[in-house]
Amino acid sequence: MSNKLNELLTKNYDAEAGYKKAAEIVENPQLKQFFETQAQARYDFGHELKTEIRNTGGTPEKGTSFKGDAHRTWMSIKDTFTSNDEENILEEVTRGEKAAVNEYQEVILDTTLPPTTKGILTKQVSNIESTLQNVKNFEAIVA
């Protein structure tokens, strides 16, 4: 269980780093604030996951990933950020968040998941799904 939670933790580290980078690059003040808020949310998710990992007897991972299919989406966002194209950045955010939702849902389906952990993951994935809707709204504005 702690391995699955560590995978989600690493994904959140990657997302936090991606959002911070996006906030540095975009010029639209509303979009900048949105990205900063999402970076903070992912930071907070990470702390919640660290607690759950410790509660399951595991040791939390440290830092972002540089390997693995599960994390390549956020890594590709970093490449997109060099172009300062807000529409492309939002498309990459959408891909990264959809991948995160899928990963969360896989873990949530685990029948051995403690109820407290399931509650935390369900709350986090709901937040990510809301973020996806907000990204769609921003895409309509910058398109």
Secondary structure, DSSP 8 states (H G I E B T S, - for coil): -HHHHHHHHHHHHHHHHHHHHHHHH---HHHHHHHHHHHHHHHHHHHHHHHHHHHTT-----S--SSSHHHHHHHHHHHHGGGT-HHHHHHHHHHHHHHHHHHHHHHHT-TT--HHHHHHHHHHHHHHHHHHHHHHHHHHHH-
